[in-house]
Amino acid sequence: MKSLSIYTLTRNQSIEHISKLERQLSGRKFPLKIRTWEWGSMRALAAQLEMYMQEVYSLRFFYSFQIPRLGKEFDLLQIKDNYIINIELKSGVVSDQAIRKQLIQNRYYLSVLGRPIQSYTYISSQNRLVRLTHHDHIVDADWERLCEDLQKEGTNYEGNIEDLFRAELYLISPITDPVRFLKRNIS
């Protein structure tokens, strides 16, 4: 699966067209069932970004990526050579505790890449943007900071994202890898 321009994904007029386009551009083997609420939230996110930056069209994300065999899904991932930005999309009201739990879990799965991670959630019904701090708190985020993070220097990962995330990186056996197993249990 390859990264896509969020601008391209949010400019089509129907879910059917966006689903076909997403499959063609991402190189997915099977068409993705795009949820109407998620597409609406992504469109609202793109509209907000356009208010704070001119080059939204150049932003590339992996959309709705699931780690093979584990099923862990990420809504939007921007992976560059020196950092990662994760944006989760919500359409309705969600508690800060639920957001926090999801973003901490996402950070765990993304940490295998060994890069700094910025984690955000956008709640379109409230036009609310929050982020996870380095101390695991949820705080309201400002759009300028998100735009700065999205435009930081670095090269976009252009390969197949599935090559970065293999289930073996997460499944640790006490028999074959006892040292790593014990370190995970202590943390």
Beta strands, then each sheet from edge to edge (+ up, - down):
strand 1: 4-5
strand 2: 60-66
strand 3: 73-80
strand 4: 83-90
strand 5: 117-123
strand 6: 128-132
strand 7: 138-140
sheet 1: 1+ 2- 3+ 4- 5- 6+ 7-
end
